[in-house]
């Protein structure tokens, strides 16, 4: 399964809370972030997000993220799924469609086609999308005093397009649940647990 949403939406907090819940249920699971979680993926992450001295065209940005996804699926995801364990990732394909498709203005259908190739056709059983207003995202990022990456520096209009992209994708996607990320983390966590039990009862049912 994948957690999605704007930076500052609470994904990291929810990953930590879910990890505790999975442990309490004696589930075998692995947590990862994307792009990253492999040597190649982390190298690409540093290049595309942190090397602000580089002018990276939107098409190049897309292909770099997809290159990271390809190795992520092969090296990080597939071994876990082959063991029959739960895999939880902070971001996956939906991020690419929202950021590089909707927000960067690349052809969404082409982005989806290229992503399917890079992900080896793999799609999460469930996307959990944490939705917050862009203003709250910026406020939380400022409070965290985190150095902004390339995407976070793209501006408010860009982030609004990302959010609208997420909302549109969720409306068109059967395996996606929208969660209000503005509420207290504990309440968001309970709603995520409810969604997992409802959508994936075999794995998470009581």
C-alpha positions as CSV (number, residue, x, y, z in Angstrom):
1,X,0.0,0.0,0.0
2,X,1.1,3.6,-0.5
3,X,0.6,6.8,1.4
4,X,0.3,9.9,-0.8
5,X,-0.2,13.6,-0.4
6,X,1.5,17.0,-0.4
7,X,4.6,17.4,1.7
8,X,3.5,18.3,5.2
9,X,0.3,16.2,4.9
10,X,1.5,13.9,7.7
11,X,2.7,10.9,5.7
12,X,5.8,10.4,7.8
13,X,3.8,10.6,11.1
14,X,1.3,8.1,9.7
15,X,4.0,5.7,8.5
16,X,5.3,5.6,12.1
17,X,1.8,5.1,13.6
18,X,1.0,2.4,11.1
19,X,4.3,0.6,11.9
20,X,3.3,0.5,15.5
21,X,-0.1,-0.9,14.6
22,X,1.3,-3.5,12.3
23,X,3.6,-4.6,15.0
24,X,0.8,-4.9,17.5
25,X,-1.0,-7.2,15.1
26,X,2.2,-9.3,14.6
27,X,2.3,-8.5,10.9
28,X,5.5,-9.0,8.9
29,X,6.0,-5.7,7.1
30,X,8.5,-3.4,5.4
31,X,8.4,0.4,5.2
32,X,10.2,2.4,2.5
33,X,10.1,5.8,0.9
34,X,10.1,6.6,-2.8
35,X,12.2,7.8,-4.5
36,X,14.9,6.1,-2.4
37,X,15.3,3.0,-0.3
38,X,18.0,1.7,-2.7
39,X,21.5,3.0,-3.4
40,X,20.5,3.9,-6.9
41,X,17.2,5.5,-5.8
42,X,18.9,7.6,-3.1
43,X,21.4,8.8,-5.6
44,X,18.7,9.8,-8.0
45,X,16.7,11.4,-5.2
46,X,19.7,13.6,-4.2
47,X,20.2,14.6,-7.8
48,X,16.7,15.5,-8.8
49,X,15.5,17.0,-5.5
50,X,18.6,18.6,-3.9
51,X,20.8,19.7,-6.8
52,X,19.2,23.1,-7.2
53,X,22.1,24.3,-9.2
54,X,21.0,22.1,-12.1
55,X,18.4,23.1,-14.6
56,X,16.3,19.9,-15.0
57,X,13.6,20.0,-17.7
58,X,10.2,18.5,-16.7
59,X,10.7,15.5,-19.1
60,X,14.1,14.8,-17.6
61,X,12.7,15.1,-14.1
62,X,10.0,12.6,-14.9
63,X,12.4,10.1,-16.4
64,X,14.7,10.4,-13.3
65,X,11.9,9.6,-11.0
66,X,10.8,6.7,-13.1
67,X,14.4,5.3,-13.2
68,X,14.3,5.4,-9.4
69,X,11.0,3.6,-9.4
70,X,12.2,0.8,-11.6
71,X,15.0,-0.1,-9.2
72,X,12.8,0.5,-6.2
73,X,10.3,-2.1,-7.4
74,X,12.9,-4.7,-8.3
75,X,15.1,-4.3,-5.3
76,X,12.9,-3.1,-2.5
77,X,9.3,-4.1,-3.3
78,X,9.3,-7.4,-5.0
79,X,11.4,-9.4,-2.5
80,X,8.9,-8.3,0.3
81,X,5.8,-9.2,-1.8
82,X,7.3,-12.6,-2.7
83,X,7.6,-13.4,1.0
84,X,3.9,-12.5,1.4
85,X,4.7,-9.6,3.8
86,X,3.0,-6.2,3.9
87,X,4.8,-3.4,2.1
88,X,4.1,0.2,3.0
89,X,5.6,3.0,0.9
90,X,5.7,6.7,1.4
91,X,4.8,7.8,-2.2
92,X,4.5,5.7,-5.3
93,X,3.1,6.1,-8.8
94,X,0.3,8.6,-7.9
95,X,2.9,11.2,-6.9
96,X,4.5,11.0,-10.4
97,X,1.1,11.5,-12.1
98,X,0.1,14.4,-9.8
99,X,3.5,16.2,-9.8
100,X,4.9,15.6,-13.2
101,X,1.6,15.1,-15.0
102,X,-0.9,17.5,-13.6
103,X,1.5,20.1,-12.1
104,X,4.4,20.1,-14.6
105,X,1.9,19.9,-17.5
106,X,3.2,16.7,-19.1
107,X,0.7,14.6,-21.0
108,X,-1.0,12.5,-18.2
109,X,-1.7,9.5,-20.4
110,X,1.9,9.4,-21.5
111,X,3.1,9.7,-17.9
112,X,0.8,6.8,-16.9
113,X,2.1,4.7,-19.8
114,X,5.8,5.4,-18.9
115,X,5.1,4.8,-15.2
116,X,3.5,1.4,-16.0
117,X,6.7,0.4,-17.8
118,X,9.0,1.7,-14.9
119,X,6.9,0.0,-12.2
120,X,6.8,-3.3,-14.1
121,X,3.0,-3.0,-14.0
122,X,2.9,-3.0,-10.2
123,X,0.2,-1.0,-8.5
124,X,-0.5,-0.8,-4.8
125,X,-3.5,-2.7,-3.4
126,X,-4.5,0.6,-1.8
127,X,-3.6,4.3,-2.0
128,X,-4.2,6.3,1.1
129,X,-4.2,10.0,0.1
130,X,-3.8,12.6,2.9
131,X,-5.4,15.8,1.7
132,X,-4.5,19.2,3.2
133,X,-4.8,22.8,1.8
134,X,-1.6,24.1,0.2
135,X,-1.5,26.9,2.8
136,X,-1.3,24.3,5.6
137,X,1.4,22.4,3.7
138,X,3.5,25.5,3.5
139,X,2.9,26.3,7.2
140,X,3.9,22.9,8.4
141,X,7.0,22.9,6.2
142,X,8.0,26.3,7.6
143,X,7.4,25.1,11.2
144,X,9.6,22.1,10.5
145,X,12.4,24.4,9.3
146,X,13.2,21.8,6.6
147,X,15.3,22.9,3.7
148,X,13.1,23.0,0.6
149,X,13.7,20.7,-2.3
150,X,13.1,21.4,-6.0
151,X,9.4,20.6,-5.9
152,X,8.7,22.5,-2.8
153,X,10.4,25.6,-4.4
154,X,8.1,25.4,-7.4
155,X,5.6,27.8,-5.9
156,X,2.0,27.9,-4.6
157,X,0.4,27.7,-8.0
158,X,2.4,24.5,-8.7
159,X,1.3,23.0,-5.4
160,X,-2.3,23.8,-6.0
161,X,-2.1,21.9,-9.3
162,X,-0.5,19.0,-7.4
163,X,-3.4,19.0,-4.9
164,X,-6.0,19.2,-7.6
165,X,-4.2,16.4,-9.4
166,X,-4.4,14.2,-6.4
167,X,-8.1,14.9,-5.9
168,X,-8.9,14.2,-9.6
169,X,-6.9,10.9,-9.6
170,X,-8.7,9.7,-6.4
171,X,-12.0,10.4,-8.1
172,X,-11.0,8.2,-11.0
173,X,-9.2,5.4,-9.0
174,X,-11.0,2.5,-7.4
175,X,-8.1,1.5,-5.1
176,X,-7.7,5.0,-3.5
177,X,-9.2,6.5,-0.3
178,X,-9.1,10.2,0.5
179,X,-8.3,11.0,4.1
180,X,-8.6,14.5,5.7
181,X,-5.1,15.3,6.8
182,X,-6.0,18.5,8.6
183,X,-7.3,16.6,11.7
184,X,-5.2,15.5,14.7
185,X,-2.7,12.8,13.8
186,X,-4.3,10.2,16.1
187,X,-7.7,10.7,14.4
188,X,-6.1,10.5,10.9
189,X,-4.5,7.3,12.0
190,X,-7.8,5.8,13.1
191,X,-9.4,6.7,9.8
192,X,-6.5,5.1,8.0
193,X,-6.9,1.9,10.1
194,X,-10.7,1.9,9.3
195,X,-9.9,2.2,5.6
196,X,-7.5,-0.7,5.7
197,X,-9.9,-2.9,7.5
198,X,-12.7,-2.0,5.1
199,X,-10.7,-2.2,1.9
200,X,-8.3,-5.1,2.8
201,X,-10.2,-7.2,5.3
202,X,-8.2,-10.3,4.7
203,X,-4.9,-8.6,5.7
204,X,-6.2,-6.2,8.3
205,X,-9.5,-7.4,9.5
206,X,-9.9,-8.0,13.3
